[in-house]
Amino acid sequence: MNDDLQTAIFSQSPDAAQDESFVAIDELPVPYVEVNLQGEISVANRAAHERFATNGEPLIGRFAWQLMANDEKDISFARYFSAIQTGQAPPAVCRPLFDRSGEFRTYQLNLSLIRDGEGNPGGVRIVLLDVTETHNALDAAIRSATWTESVIDSAPEAILVTDTVGFICSLNPAGEKLLNCKADTMTGKLVEEGLPLLTYSSSDSDAEQLSHLIALERPTRGVATIRDAAGRALQIEIGTSPMTEKDTGSTVGVVAVLRKIS
């Protein structure tokens, strides 16, 4: 380790410099810091300096919140002092921090209270994990799922989705109107229970009957008579298609489109 960096790391904590456990902490490949009661960084390992020290300015003595985005500082400051006052271990949180990459990256902060000999809080230990890529991928997945849900909800046709076992996962607003029921009364039911077929016919000679197993194997199309939630008979056209997972190609359920026949 560079001698100057060694001095900077331990300058505020000479006892820790002699502590073998802290020497091990200094060798961790992830940033580790300790924050005192005033909110100042009192200890930082080599990875923390390499990641967050900028323009030659050491981390020791800086307020921890200087690394955060402006809109995160107040809430993080309040939560820190709440943990100190209550003595309750703070939960892990994700925060955007400005590091040597020259941009804000998302870090998971894993925190634990530092206690004195009498058990009183004296600060916080923080291990920081860069989870930017994972966080961004999760955000993208959520946006995609929300967008897909919005498309299905906005579709003018009734759409019913089941999982591989045959349990109904969702029914869009057009489906609620067609079947005269709310989606939450349908979800969780087996499709044969939620949408019982009184009659079914198809031009496909291999699909004279419609079952969930058949719908999992291949697309189907036919005409059926069902009863809505009020017990009224409805004649509908049913088109189904296996729903596959994009990356693996595995079948994850069935999508059914229902159209009322006048």
N, C-alpha and C positions, 0 to 999 in steps of 0.2 A: 504494500500500500504506500502511496506517496506520503512522505513525512509531514508535509504541510496539511494534507487532508486528514491524516491521523490526528494532528494537533487540533484542527478545527472541529473534528467530530467529538473529541473528548474534552475540549477546553472547558466546558461547563459541567463536566461530570468526571472528575479525576478518579473517583472510586470505581466508576464503571470501567475505566481503562484497565484496572487491575482484575476485573471480574472475568473469569474465563467464559461465563455464560454470555457476557456481552460481546466478547471477542467472536463467539460463534454467531451471535446476532449480526455482527458487522459483516460476516461472510455470507449472509443470506442473499439470494439473488433478487429479492424483492425489497422495496423500500420499507423501512421501519423507523418510526419517530416516536418520541415521547413529548407530551405537551404538559406544561406545568399549570398551576392553579390560575395564573394570569393569562393563560392562553398562548404562551410563548413556547416555541420548540426548544426543548432543553437537551434532547438527545436525538441524533440522526445517524443512521448507519451509512456505509459507503454507497449503497444502491440509492438511498434517498438523496444524497448529495449529487450523485451522477445524474439523477433524473430531474431534480427540481432546483438545484442551485444554479442561478443564472448570473451572467456578467461578473463572475468571481465573488458574488455575495454569498456568504455562508448561510446555511439554514438556521444555525443556532442563534437564538435570540429573536428570530422573526415570529410574528404572529401567524399561526397556522392558516388563518382565513385569507392571508394575502395571496395564497395560491388559487383561491376559488373565484368563480365568476361572480360578478357584483350581485346578481339576483339570488345567489345562494348564501352569501355571507351572513346576512342577518339571521336566517333560520338556523344555520349551522352553529352560529355563535350562541343563540338562545338554547338550542338542544344541548350544547356542550355544558353550559353552566347549570342547566336543569339536572343533568346527570351528576355533576359535582355536588349540587345541593341535596339531591334526593339519595345519592349513593347507589342508585340503580344502574346496573351495567347497561350501557347504551347498545342498541342493536346495530348490526352491520348496515351500512348505507352506501349508496352510489352517488358520487359527486363528480362534476366536471372540474378538472384541475389543470392549470396551465403548467406545462412541463417544458423540457428542453427541445421537444419537437417543434416548438414555436406555435403550438395550438392547444386548445383545450381538449383533453382526452378524458374518458370516463374511467374513474377508479372506484373499486369497491373498498371501502374503509372498514376494516375489522377492528373493533375497539374493545378495550378492557380497561377497567379502572386500576390506577396505581393507588395502593393504600399504605398508610403509615403503620407503625407498630401497634397503634390502637384501633386500626381498621377504618380510619377516616380517609376519605378520598383525597389524594394529593396530586392527581393529574390523570392523564389518559395515555395508554399505549395504543399505537395505531400501526397495523400492517396494511400496506396498500397494494392492491392487485389491479393491474391494467386490464379492464374488461371491455375496452372500447369496441373491438370487433364483435364480441358476443352481444353486447348491448345494442349495437347498430343492427345486427342480424335479427334480434328479437323485435326491435322497433319495426323493421321492414316486414317481418312476419305478421305482426299485429296490424299494421296498415293494410297489408294484403288481405288478411282475414276480414277486416272491417269493410274494405272495399267490396269483397266478394259478397259479404252479407248484405250490403247495401244494394248490390245488383239484384240479388235474389228477392229481396224485399220489394224492390221496385218493379219486378217483372209483372206483366199483365196477366200471365198465365199462372195457374195454381201449381206450386212446386213443393213436393214432399221429399225429404231426404232421410234415408235410413242408414244404420251402420251395417257391418258385415253379418251380425247376428240377426238383424231384422227389426231392431228397435228403432222407432221413429225419433230422429234427432231434431228435425225442424220442419215447420210448415209456414210458408210465407203468407202475408196478408191476403193475397188473392185466393190462396188455399183455404184460409179461414172463412172467407166469404162464400166460397163454393160449398164447403162442407158444413157451414153454419155452426162453427165451433171456434174456440180459442186454441191457439197453438199449444199453450201450456197444458191443456187437457188431453192433447194427443202425444206430446213428447214423452218418451219412456215406455210407451205401449208397443207391443209387437205390431207390425204392420197388418197382419191378418186380423188382429183385434181392432185396431184403430180404423182400418179401411177394409171391412169384410166385403168380398165380392159375392153378390147374389147370382149373377150370371157373367160369363166372359166368353168372348169369341174373338178369333184372330184369323187373318188370312194366311198366317204362317202355320203350316201343317205340323211343325215341330213344337208349336206353342199353343195348343188348343186349350191348355190350362195355364194360368199364370201363378207362379209361386215365387217366393223370395229367392230360392236357390236358382231357379231359372233366370231371374233378373240379375243375379250376381254373375252368371256365366256369359250372358250376351244381351244385346239390346232387344227389346220386345215392343210390339205395338198391337193394341186390340181395343175392343169396345166392351164395356162392362156396365152392369147395373149395380149400384150401391145404394145405401141409405145414408142420408146426412144425419146430423146430430138430433134433428127434430123427428127423425123416422121417415122422412119423405124419400121416395125412390127417385134416384137420379141416374140418367143414362149418360155415361162419360166415355171419352176416348182416353186411354192410358198409354203413354209412351215411357218406357223405362230404359235406363242405361247404367251399366256398371260405372262406379266412380273410382278412378285410379289415382294413386299417389304419384305426383309428377316425377319425383327423383327416382323412385324405386320401381314404379309401374305396378305396385301391389294394389289389389282391389280393396278399397276401404269402406265401400257401401254402395248404395243404389240411389240414383236420382230419378224421381218419377214426375212427369208433367201430366196434369189432369185438365181436360177440356170438356166443358158441358156440351152435350149434343142437344140442340133445340128440337 
